Amino acid sequence: MAVQEQVFGFFIPTVTLMGIGSHKEIGNQIKTLGGTKPFICTDKGITGAGICDKIVEIIKKDLGIDPVVYNGTQPNPTDKNVAEALKVYQDNGCDLIISLGGGSSHDCGKGVGIVASNGGKINDYEGVDKSTKPMPPFIAVNTTAGTASEMTRFCIITDTGRKVKMAIVDWRVTPNVAIDDPLLMAGMPPGLTAATGMDALTHAVEAYVSTIATPITDACALKAISLVAVYLRAAVANGGDMEARDKMCYAQYLAGMAFNNASLGHVHAMAHQLGGFYDLPHGVCNAILLPHVERYNLIAKLDKFVDIAKAMGENVEGLSTRAAAEKALEAIMTLSADVGIPSGLTELGVKEEDLKTMAENAQKDACGLTNPRCPTLEDVIQIYRNAL
């Protein structure tokens, strides 16, 4: 019998530093990578909180180097944002990139790196593996527990002309070094903690039911789901709970390991449109859409949704497979409500008349390629409508 060949890749940073105090190793990592003029890509929230000053101070003390700081990263970074940051990088003769913050800062930094090495504009790299040259040395210092952008090959940038989030999936944008220190996350407010935590859960769930999941990504996804189920509520309730912060660091990183290699699904394909069209927070959009998309997906992966229910602590003993799978959706909705996620998209200002346009764009999003069901345009519109 002929065997069909299948090849699966596994992509992660070369080095990842985790644990309390790990951010203090950044000087050693810059030295190892040979950087002489670091460029820090961050945002005003991080500089305002004093986190950037801490990193700059460590670099100055350990290496005697003055980094160049760009703090103009926007939430949902745009093509214009990347061009502005790139100019700062190039005008100052920088040779190493440090992204400092959450997903927006990491994505903007990736955008700078890919264009700095390959030329053109960031819009040229939408799609899969469009670059041909390696990026400059890249260190991603993470301050949120959700996006996992500090360790992935994904870069999401808004095309301002089309009002669409571009999915740039390229192994070359994977940072050389990722740093996940819960100390840098202790100041996250409850709302951001909740949104980023639900983003991590979405990554894990979508990766687990992906059409290209493997035993390796499954293991990462299930552990991430169980950690989020136990520790997200505690992290939202008390930002100073360092055990919860530390475990959420691991949860979001494991979820990143899962989706970075098994990819995602229609939750992200649809959430990207909400972000591009309305400039809405990505994690909140994912959290609202997650139970609705997975209800549509349920019949394709009943056994896997039973696993998700168990990982979230649900008792499924004595239930039919279908009833046990439904418990996963109930657990997701309960967690979402407990951490204060809005109940529907209407609360975010989403309008019925925009659903068709967003659904059309969602059908073109690369994340939808690995969704376990293949929705029609009308299916996607109805899922949006259900989530209102």
Buried (B, 14 or more C-beta within 10 A) or exposed (E): EEEEEEEEEEBBBEBBBBBBEBBBBBBBBBEBBEBEBBBBBBBEBBBEBEBBEBBBEBBEEBBEBEBBBBBBBBBBBBBBBBBBBBEBBEEEEBBBBBBBBBBBBBBBBBBBBBBBBBEEEBBBBBEEEBBEEBBBBBBBBBBBBBBBBBBBBBBBBBBEEEBBBBBBBBEBBBBBBBBBBBBBBBBBEBBBBBBBBBBBBBBBBBBBBBBBBBEBBBBBBBBBBBBBBBBBBBBBEEBEBBEBBBBBBBBBBBBBBBBBBBBBBBBBBBBBBBBBBBEBBBBBBBBBBBBBBBBBBBEBBBEBBBBBBBBBEBEBEEBEEEEBBBBBBEBBBBBBEEBBBBEEBEEBEBEEEBBBBBBEBBBEBBBBBBBBBEBEEEBBBBBBEBBB
